[in-house]
């Protein structure tokens, strides 16, 4: 390999949505890219796939809202070179979010979010007739707001589509690594989520567990909702994300080490809350119970930056991995451009 070729080689550690997005974007800029990945599904496999900076926002998370909106714009961009270019069109499963409240305290929380979004210059549409928008909601659910620009994607289809696109543009595959010194590339991007601290000790990334369910529509059951339904249910949060054959229901959130076994209490809570919001789901098939580990940081912001002359990191995306994938890929690509000496 010539010095010039070596200077254009990038190894991406991690094969989830972040690693694959970075690899594809970097390869599109002409770098020779190799992805080091495992065969074990990670957080990307069990994600809900919501692209929801408005409906997941909360006072105090202004910076996360800012980068989330910037990344949502990249998801929504069209044409050659856009993030969705090269992915199957069916990866997008919904084009709007409806956020609703079950009781008065929940409605007060929604008002807090709505007022905060308006103060940030991003007002949402409040409603007191949520069932007119989504008739399958339970009787008594009236208060909510619509986030009309939000999207949802099929997380597994996105990961498969990214991997396929990477192959088409020449990205190479390799097995996992335990030491950056073993990586044969001029530049390394650490993008393996929870395992990032094992390659760069001190990165403040920790595991937060969340159960996620997949419900499949049965013959004769009520149809799948056309939009994402997010609800506050007596202080808890639940989301219903459309898929072509059913809905994804999620997600609990608690710290329990690296345990990925679905717990009965978590599954029961999700089923109870989902059916309280949309009773028709009680007739669906319980097709899958899973649990994933979100790679969280202390301030809930991702760590996307240069660590040293050779090494960059893109990790700690928490609950926003799919939303922030395009933004992360662009940020890494820009950092690599700056590092290239003409």
GUNU-547662 format. One record per residue (C-alpha): residue number from 0; residue in three letters; x, y, z. Coordinates in steps of 0.1 Angstrom, whole numbers, plus 5000, padded with zeros to 4 digits. Example, Ala and Ser with C-alpha at 12.3 -4.5 7.8 and 13.67 -1.06 7.14 Angstrom:
+-----+-----+------+------+------+
!   n ! res !   xx !   yy !   zz !
+-----+-----+------+------+------+
!   0 ! ALA ! 5123 ! 4955 ! 5078 !
!   1 ! SER ! 5137 ! 4989 ! 5071 !
+-----+-----+------+------+------+
END
This chain:
+-----+-----+------+------+------+
!   n ! res !   xx !   yy !   zz !
+-----+-----+------+------+------+
!   0 ! UNK ! 5000 ! 5000 ! 5000 !
!   1 ! UNK ! 5014 ! 5034 ! 4990 !
!   2 ! UNK ! 5016 ! 5062 ! 5016 !
!   3 ! UNK ! 4988 ! 5080 ! 4998 !
!   4 ! UNK ! 4965 ! 5049 ! 4998 !
!   5 ! UNK ! 4973 ! 5043 ! 5035 !
!   6 ! UNK ! 4964 ! 5079 ! 5043 !
!   7 ! UNK ! 4930 ! 5073 ! 5028 !
!   8 ! UNK ! 4921 ! 5041 ! 5048 !
!   9 ! UNK ! 4895 ! 5041 ! 5075 !
!  10 ! UNK ! 4886 ! 5013 ! 5099 !
!  11 ! UNK ! 4851 ! 5016 ! 5115 !
!  12 ! UNK ! 4847 ! 4995 ! 5146 !
!  13 ! UNK ! 4810 ! 4986 ! 5149 !
!  14 ! UNK ! 4784 ! 4973 ! 5125 !
!  15 ! UNK ! 4752 ! 4989 ! 5139 !
!  16 ! UNK ! 4733 ! 5018 ! 5124 !
!  17 ! UNK ! 4760 ! 5043 ! 5135 !
!  18 ! UNK ! 4790 ! 5023 ! 5123 !
!  19 ! UNK ! 4773 ! 5015 ! 5090 !
!  20 ! UNK ! 4762 ! 5051 ! 5084 !
!  21 ! UNK ! 4797 ! 5063 ! 5091 !
!  22 ! UNK ! 4813 ! 5037 ! 5068 !
!  23 ! UNK ! 4789 ! 5044 ! 5039 !
!  24 ! UNK ! 4794 ! 5082 ! 5042 !
!  25 ! UNK ! 4832 ! 5078 ! 5044 !
!  26 ! UNK ! 4833 ! 5055 ! 5015 !
!  27 ! UNK ! 4813 ! 5079 ! 4994 !
!  28 ! UNK ! 4840 ! 5105 ! 5000 !
!  29 ! UNK ! 4866 ! 5081 ! 4984 !
!  30 ! UNK ! 4881 ! 5065 ! 5015 !
!  31 ! UNK ! 4890 ! 5028 ! 5016 !
!  32 ! UNK ! 4868 ! 5016 ! 5044 !
!  33 ! UNK ! 4867 ! 4984 ! 5064 !
!  34 ! UNK ! 4840 ! 4977 ! 5090 !
!  35 ! UNK ! 4849 ! 4955 ! 5120 !
!  36 ! UNK ! 4817 ! 4939 ! 5133 !
!  37 ! UNK ! 4804 ! 4910 ! 5153 !
!  38 ! UNK ! 4777 ! 4885 ! 5144 !
!  39 ! UNK ! 4758 ! 4893 ! 5176 !
!  40 ! UNK ! 4728 ! 4917 ! 5171 !
!  41 ! UNK ! 4732 ! 4949 ! 5192 !
!  42 ! UNK ! 4709 ! 4978 ! 5201 !
!  43 ! UNK ! 4701 ! 4985 ! 5165 !
!  44 ! UNK ! 4683 ! 4952 ! 5162 !
!  45 ! UNK ! 4657 ! 4960 ! 5189 !
!  46 ! UNK ! 4653 ! 4997 ! 5183 !
!  47 ! UNK ! 4619 ! 5012 ! 5177 !
!  48 ! UNK ! 4631 ! 5033 ! 5148 !
!  49 ! UNK ! 4615 ! 5066 ! 5157 !
!  50 ! UNK ! 4629 ! 5098 ! 5143 !
!  51 ! UNK ! 4613 ! 5120 ! 5169 !
!  52 ! UNK ! 4632 ! 5150 ! 5182 !
!  53 ! UNK ! 4600 ! 5169 ! 5191 !
!  54 ! UNK ! 4581 ! 5142 ! 5209 !
!  55 ! UNK ! 4611 ! 5129 ! 5228 !
!  56 ! UNK ! 4622 ! 5163 ! 5238 !
!  57 ! UNK ! 4623 ! 5176 ! 5274 !
!  58 ! UNK ! 4633 ! 5208 ! 5291 !
!  59 ! UNK ! 4670 ! 5209 ! 5297 !
!  60 ! UNK ! 4678 ! 5189 ! 5265 !
!  61 ! UNK ! 4681 ! 5219 ! 5242 !
!  62 ! UNK ! 4713 ! 5207 ! 5225 !
!  63 ! UNK ! 4699 ! 5172 ! 5219 !
!  64 ! UNK ! 4668 ! 5188 ! 5203 !
!  65 ! UNK ! 4691 ! 5210 ! 5181 !
!  66 ! UNK ! 4711 ! 5181 ! 5167 !
!  67 ! UNK ! 4680 ! 5159 ! 5165 !
!  68 ! UNK ! 4663 ! 5184 ! 5143 !
!  69 ! UNK ! 4694 ! 5188 ! 5121 !
!  70 ! UNK ! 4695 ! 5151 ! 5117 !
!  71 ! UNK ! 4658 ! 5147 ! 5110 !
!  72 ! UNK ! 4663 ! 5172 ! 5081 !
!  73 ! UNK ! 4690 ! 5149 ! 5067 !
!  74 ! UNK ! 4666 ! 5120 ! 5069 !
!  75 ! UNK ! 4639 ! 5140 ! 5051 !
!  76 ! UNK ! 4662 ! 5152 ! 5024 !
!  77 ! UNK ! 4655 ! 5137 ! 4989 !
!  78 ! UNK ! 4676 ! 5131 ! 4958 !
!  79 ! UNK ! 4710 ! 5117 ! 4950 !
!  80 ! UNK ! 4734 ! 5117 ! 4979 !
!  81 ! UNK ! 4707 ! 5120 ! 5005 !
!  82 ! UNK ! 4707 ! 5096 ! 5035 !
!  83 ! UNK ! 4678 ! 5076 ! 5022 !
!  84 ! UNK ! 4694 ! 5073 ! 4987 !
!  85 ! UNK ! 4704 ! 5037 ! 4982 !
!  86 ! UNK ! 4680 ! 5024 ! 5009 !
!  87 ! UNK ! 4648 ! 5005 ! 5001 !
!  88 ! UNK ! 4618 ! 5029 ! 5000 !
!  89 ! UNK ! 4598 ! 5008 ! 5024 !
!  90 ! UNK ! 4622 ! 5015 ! 5053 !
!  91 ! UNK ! 4600 ! 5045 ! 5062 !
!  92 ! UNK ! 4569 ! 5033 ! 5080 !
!  93 ! UNK ! 4553 ! 5065 ! 5093 !
!  94 ! UNK ! 4553 ! 5102 ! 5085 !
!  95 ! UNK ! 4539 ! 5118 ! 5117 !
!  96 ! UNK ! 4538 ! 5113 ! 5154 !
!  97 ! UNK ! 4508 ! 5118 ! 5177 !
!  98 ! UNK ! 4517 ! 5123 ! 5214 !
!  99 ! UNK ! 4488 ! 5117 ! 5238 !
! 100 ! UNK ! 4481 ! 5118 ! 5275 !
! 101 ! UNK ! 4460 ! 5093 ! 5295 !
! 102 ! UNK ! 4453 ! 5113 ! 5327 !
! 103 ! UNK ! 4455 ! 5150 ! 5339 !
! 104 ! UNK ! 4490 ! 5147 ! 5352 !
! 105 ! UNK ! 4501 ! 5132 ! 5318 !
! 106 ! UNK ! 4484 ! 5161 ! 5300 !
! 107 ! UNK ! 4503 ! 5186 ! 5322 !
! 108 ! UNK ! 4535 ! 5169 ! 5312 !
! 109 ! UNK ! 4526 ! 5173 ! 5275 !
! 110 ! UNK ! 4518 ! 5209 ! 5280 !
! 111 ! UNK ! 4553 ! 5214 ! 5296 !
! 112 ! UNK ! 4569 ! 5198 ! 5265 !
! 113 ! UNK ! 4547 ! 5218 ! 5242 !
! 114 ! UNK ! 4555 ! 5251 ! 5259 !
! 115 ! UNK ! 4592 ! 5243 ! 5259 !
! 116 ! UNK ! 4592 ! 5234 ! 5222 !
! 117 ! UNK ! 4574 ! 5267 ! 5214 !
! 118 ! UNK ! 4600 ! 5286 ! 5235 !
! 119 ! UNK ! 4627 ! 5270 ! 5214 !
! 120 ! UNK ! 4610 ! 5282 ! 5182 !
! 121 ! UNK ! 4596 ! 5248 ! 5173 !
! 122 ! UNK ! 4559 ! 5248 ! 5182 !
! 123 ! UNK ! 4538 ! 5217 ! 5178 !
! 124 ! UNK ! 4500 ! 5214 ! 5171 !
! 125 ! UNK ! 4481 ! 5208 ! 5204 !
! 126 ! UNK ! 4448 ! 5190 ! 5202 !
! 127 ! UNK ! 4419 ! 5181 ! 5226 !
! 128 ! UNK ! 4404 ! 5157 ! 5201 !
! 129 ! UNK ! 4431 ! 5131 ! 5197 !
! 130 ! UNK ! 4406 ! 5104 ! 5188 !
! 131 ! UNK ! 4395 ! 5124 ! 5158 !
! 132 ! UNK ! 4431 ! 5121 ! 5146 !
! 133 ! UNK ! 4435 ! 5084 ! 5156 !
! 134 ! UNK ! 4401 ! 5067 ! 5161 !
! 135 ! UNK ! 4417 ! 5035 ! 5176 !
! 136 ! UNK ! 4428 ! 5054 ! 5207 !
! 137 ! UNK ! 4409 ! 5045 ! 5239 !
! 138 ! UNK ! 4379 ! 5064 ! 5249 !
! 139 ! UNK ! 4388 ! 5092 ! 5272 !
! 140 ! UNK ! 4421 ! 5100 ! 5256 !
! 141 ! UNK ! 4417 ! 5136 ! 5243 !
! 142 ! UNK ! 4448 ! 5157 ! 5250 !
! 143 ! UNK ! 4479 ! 5155 ! 5228 !
! 144 ! UNK ! 4499 ! 5172 ! 5201 !
! 145 ! UNK ! 4510 ! 5163 ! 5166 !
! 146 ! UNK ! 4546 ! 5164 ! 5154 !
! 147 ! UNK ! 4540 ! 5164 ! 5116 !
! 148 ! UNK ! 4576 ! 5163 ! 5104 !
! 149 ! UNK ! 4587 ! 5133 ! 5125 !
! 150 ! UNK ! 4592 ! 5099 ! 5108 !
! 151 ! UNK ! 4596 ! 5062 ! 5118 !
! 152 ! UNK ! 4617 ! 5036 ! 5101 !
! 153 ! UNK ! 4620 ! 4999 ! 5101 !
! 154 ! UNK ! 4652 ! 4996 ! 5121 !
! 155 ! UNK ! 4661 ! 4961 ! 5108 !
! 156 ! UNK ! 4655 ! 4971 ! 5072 !
! 157 ! UNK ! 4676 ! 5002 ! 5076 !
! 158 ! UNK ! 4706 ! 4982 ! 5090 !
! 159 ! UNK ! 4702 ! 4956 ! 5062 !
! 160 ! UNK ! 4699 ! 4983 ! 5036 !
! 161 ! UNK ! 4730 ! 5002 ! 5049 !
! 162 ! UNK ! 4750 ! 4970 ! 5048 !
! 163 ! UNK ! 4739 ! 4962 ! 5013 !
! 164 ! UNK ! 4747 ! 4998 ! 5001 !
! 165 ! UNK ! 4781 ! 4996 ! 5018 !
! 166 ! UNK ! 4789 ! 4964 ! 4999 !
! 167 ! UNK ! 4779 ! 4980 ! 4966 !
! 168 ! UNK ! 4803 ! 5009 ! 4971 !
! 169 ! UNK ! 4832 ! 4988 ! 4981 !
! 170 ! UNK ! 4832 ! 4987 ! 5019 !
! 171 ! UNK ! 4851 ! 4956 ! 5032 !
! 172 ! UNK ! 4841 ! 4935 ! 5063 !
! 173 ! UNK ! 4863 ! 4921 ! 5091 !
! 174 ! UNK ! 4858 ! 4906 ! 5125 !
! 175 ! UNK ! 4858 ! 4924 ! 5158 !
! 176 ! UNK ! 4889 ! 4938 ! 5174 !
! 177 ! UNK ! 4900 ! 4940 ! 5211 !
! 178 ! UNK ! 4929 ! 4964 ! 5207 !
! 179 ! UNK ! 4932 ! 4994 ! 5184 !
! 180 ! UNK ! 4969 ! 4985 ! 5179 !
! 181 ! UNK ! 4957 ! 4955 ! 5159 !
! 182 ! UNK ! 4938 ! 4976 ! 5134 !
! 183 ! UNK ! 4956 ! 4981 ! 5101 !
! 184 ! UNK ! 4943 ! 5015 ! 5090 !
! 185 ! UNK ! 4956 ! 5050 ! 5091 !
! 186 ! UNK ! 4924 ! 5063 ! 5107 !
! 187 ! UNK ! 4900 ! 5045 ! 5132 !
! 188 ! UNK ! 4865 ! 5054 ! 5141 !
! 189 ! UNK ! 4852 ! 5037 ! 5173 !
! 190 ! UNK ! 4815 ! 5032 ! 5167 !
! 191 ! UNK ! 4807 ! 5001 ! 5187 !
! 192 ! UNK ! 4783 ! 5016 ! 5213 !
! 193 ! UNK ! 4786 ! 5000 ! 5247 !
! 194 ! UNK ! 4819 ! 4984 ! 5239 !
! 195 ! UNK ! 4836 ! 5017 ! 5230 !
! 196 ! UNK ! 4851 ! 5021 ! 5265 !
! 197 ! UNK ! 4869 ! 4987 ! 5261 !
! 198 ! UNK ! 4888 ! 5002 ! 5232 !
! 199 ! UNK ! 4893 ! 5037 ! 5247 !
! 200 ! UNK ! 4890 ! 5035 ! 5285 !
! 201 ! UNK ! 4873 ! 5065 ! 5302 !
! 202 ! UNK ! 4846 ! 5071 ! 5276 !
! 203 ! UNK ! 4815 ! 5077 ! 5297 !
! 204 ! UNK ! 4792 ! 5052 ! 5281 !
! 205 ! UNK ! 4769 ! 5030 ! 5302 !
! 206 ! UNK ! 4742 ! 5004 ! 5295 !
! 207 ! UNK ! 4705 ! 5013 ! 5301 !
! 208 ! UNK ! 4682 ! 4983 ! 5295 !
! 209 ! UNK ! 4649 ! 4985 ! 5277 !
! 210 ! UNK ! 4623 ! 4959 ! 5268 !
! 211 ! UNK ! 4607 ! 4961 ! 5233 !
! 212 ! UNK ! 4578 ! 4940 ! 5220 !
! 213 ! UNK ! 4567 ! 4933 ! 5185 !
! 214 ! UNK ! 4529 ! 4927 ! 5180 !
! 215 ! UNK ! 4517 ! 4912 ! 5147 !
! 216 ! UNK ! 4483 ! 4920 ! 5133 !
! 217 ! UNK ! 4461 ! 4889 ! 5129 !
! 218 ! UNK ! 4434 ! 4883 ! 5103 !
! 219 ! UNK ! 4403 ! 4903 ! 5114 !
! 220 ! UNK ! 4422 ! 4925 ! 5138 !
! 221 ! UNK ! 4419 ! 4963 ! 5136 !
! 222 ! UNK ! 4444 ! 4979 ! 5112 !
! 223 ! UNK ! 4479 ! 4991 ! 5121 !
! 224 ! UNK ! 4480 ! 5029 ! 5131 !
! 225 ! UNK ! 4492 ! 5051 ! 5103 !
! 226 ! UNK ! 4514 ! 5073 ! 5125 !
! 227 ! UNK ! 4536 ! 5068 ! 5156 !
! 228 ! UNK ! 4516 ! 5069 ! 5188 !
! 229 ! UNK ! 4536 ! 5081 ! 5218 !
! 230 ! UNK ! 4517 ! 5082 ! 5251 !
! 231 ! UNK ! 4522 ! 5092 ! 5287 !
! 232 ! UNK ! 4504 ! 5066 ! 5308 !
! 233 ! UNK ! 4502 ! 5076 ! 5345 !
! 234 ! UNK ! 4537 ! 5090 ! 5343 !
! 235 ! UNK ! 4552 ! 5062 ! 5322 !
! 236 ! UNK ! 4560 ! 5065 ! 5285 !
! 237 ! UNK ! 4550 ! 5040 ! 5258 !
! 238 ! UNK ! 4553 ! 5042 ! 5221 !
! 239 ! UNK ! 4536 ! 5023 ! 5193 !
! 240 ! UNK ! 4555 ! 5023 ! 5160 !
! 241 ! UNK ! 4539 ! 5011 ! 5128 !
! 242 ! UNK ! 4554 ! 4982 ! 5108 !
! 243 ! UNK ! 4539 ! 4967 ! 5076 !
! 244 ! UNK ! 4525 ! 4937 ! 5096 !
! 245 ! UNK ! 4520 ! 4952 ! 5131 !
! 246 ! UNK ! 4535 ! 4975 ! 5157 !
! 247 ! UNK ! 4566 ! 4978 ! 5178 !
! 248 ! UNK ! 4559 ! 4986 ! 5214 !
! 249 ! UNK ! 4585 ! 5001 ! 5237 !
! 250 ! UNK ! 4603 ! 5008 ! 5258 !
! 251 ! UNK ! 4611 ! 5003 ! 5295 !
! 252 ! UNK ! 4642 ! 5020 ! 5308 !
! 253 ! UNK ! 4663 ! 5010 ! 5337 !
! 254 ! UNK ! 4699 ! 5001 ! 5346 !
! 255 ! UNK ! 4706 ! 4964 ! 5351 !
! 256 ! UNK ! 4741 ! 4958 ! 5339 !
! 257 ! UNK ! 4744 ! 4940 ! 5306 !
! 258 ! UNK ! 4713 ! 4918 ! 5312 !
! 259 ! UNK ! 4694 ! 4914 ! 5279 !
! 260 ! UNK ! 4667 ! 4889 ! 5290 !
! 261 ! UNK ! 4632 ! 4904 ! 5289 !
! 262 ! UNK ! 4618 ! 4906 ! 5324 !
! 263 ! UNK ! 4582 ! 4896 ! 5331 !
! 264 ! UNK ! 4575 ! 4929 ! 5349 !
! 265 ! UNK ! 4588 ! 4950 ! 5319 !
! 266 ! UNK ! 4568 ! 4930 ! 5293 !
! 267 ! UNK ! 4536 ! 4932 ! 5314 !
! 268 ! UNK ! 4540 ! 4969 ! 5319 !
! 269 ! UNK ! 4544 ! 4975 ! 5282 !
! 270 ! UNK ! 4514 ! 4953 ! 5273 !
! 271 ! UNK ! 4492 ! 4969 ! 5299 !
! 272 ! UNK ! 4501 ! 5005 ! 5288 !
! 273 ! UNK ! 4499 ! 4997 ! 5251 !
! 274 ! UNK ! 4464 ! 4983 ! 5255 !
! 275 ! UNK ! 4453 ! 5011 ! 5277 !
! 276 ! UNK ! 4462 ! 5035 ! 5249 !
! 277 ! UNK ! 4449 ! 5014 ! 5220 !
! 278 ! UNK ! 4427 ! 4986 ! 5233 !
! 279 ! UNK ! 4425 ! 4969 ! 5198 !
! 280 ! UNK ! 4461 ! 4958 ! 5202 !
! 281 ! UNK ! 4448 ! 4931 ! 5226 !
! 282 ! UNK ! 4437 ! 4911 ! 5196 !
! 283 ! UNK ! 4472 ! 4912 ! 5180 !
! 284 ! UNK ! 4497 ! 4883 ! 5182 !
! 285 ! UNK ! 4526 ! 4887 ! 5206 !
! 286 ! UNK ! 4553 ! 4879 ! 5181 !
! 287 ! UNK ! 4585 ! 4889 ! 5199 !
! 288 ! UNK ! 4598 ! 4900 ! 5232 !
! 289 ! UNK ! 4633 ! 4915 ! 5233 !
! 290 ! UNK ! 4655 ! 4937 ! 5253 !
! 291 ! UNK ! 4683 ! 4960 ! 5242 !
! 292 ! UNK ! 4710 ! 4980 ! 5259 !
! 293 ! UNK ! 4711 ! 5017 ! 5251 !
! 294 ! UNK ! 4746 ! 5032 ! 5252 !
! 295 ! UNK ! 4739 ! 5062 ! 5274 !
! 296 ! UNK ! 4761 ! 5092 ! 5285 !
! 297 ! UNK ! 4757 ! 5113 ! 5316 !
! 298 ! UNK ! 4742 ! 5143 ! 5296 !
! 299 ! UNK ! 4723 ! 5122 ! 5271 !
! 300 ! UNK ! 4744 ! 5136 ! 5243 !
! 301 ! UNK ! 4764 ! 5114 ! 5219 !
! 302 ! UNK ! 4802 ! 5115 ! 5219 !
! 303 ! UNK ! 4812 ! 5123 ! 5183 !
! 304 ! UNK ! 4847 ! 5138 ! 5182 !
! 305 ! UNK ! 4884 ! 5132 ! 5176 !
! 306 ! UNK ! 4903 ! 5115 ! 5204 !
! 307 ! UNK ! 4938 ! 5117 ! 5190 !
! 308 ! UNK ! 4956 ! 5121 ! 5156 !
! 309 ! UNK ! 4945 ! 5087 ! 5145 !
! 310 ! UNK ! 4913 ! 5079 ! 5164 !
! 311 ! UNK ! 4877 ! 5093 ! 5163 !
! 312 ! UNK ! 4847 ! 5082 ! 5183 !
! 313 ! UNK ! 4810 ! 5080 ! 5174 !
! 314 ! UNK ! 4793 ! 5064 ! 5204 !
! 315 ! UNK ! 4769 ! 5070 ! 5233 !
! 316 ! UNK ! 4738 ! 5078 ! 5212 !
! 317 ! UNK ! 4714 ! 5064 ! 5238 !
! 318 ! UNK ! 4678 ! 5064 ! 5227 !
! 319 ! UNK ! 4686 ! 5084 ! 5196 !
! 320 ! UNK ! 4708 ! 5062 ! 5175 !
! 321 ! UNK ! 4686 ! 5060 ! 5144 !
! 322 ! UNK ! 4676 ! 5096 ! 5146 !
! 323 ! UNK ! 4712 ! 5109 ! 5149 !
! 324 ! UNK ! 4728 ! 5085 ! 5124 !
! 325 ! UNK ! 4729 ! 5109 ! 5094 !
! 326 ! UNK ! 4742 ! 5138 ! 5116 !
! 327 ! UNK ! 4769 ! 5116 ! 5131 !
! 328 ! UNK ! 4780 ! 5104 ! 5096 !
! 329 ! UNK ! 4783 ! 5139 ! 5084 !
! 330 ! UNK ! 4802 ! 5151 ! 5114 !
! 331 ! UNK ! 4827 ! 5123 ! 5111 !
! 332 ! UNK ! 4830 ! 5129 ! 5074 !
! 333 ! UNK ! 4837 ! 5166 ! 5080 !
! 334 ! UNK ! 4863 ! 5158 ! 5106 !
! 335 ! UNK ! 4881 ! 5135 ! 5082 !
! 336 ! UNK ! 4881 ! 5161 ! 5055 !
! 337 ! UNK ! 4897 ! 5186 ! 5079 !
! 338 ! UNK ! 4924 ! 5160 ! 5087 !
! 339 ! UNK ! 4935 ! 5154 ! 5051 !
! 340 ! UNK ! 4966 ! 5173 ! 5041 !
! 341 ! UNK ! 4965 ! 5182 ! 5004 !
+-----+-----+------+------+------+
END
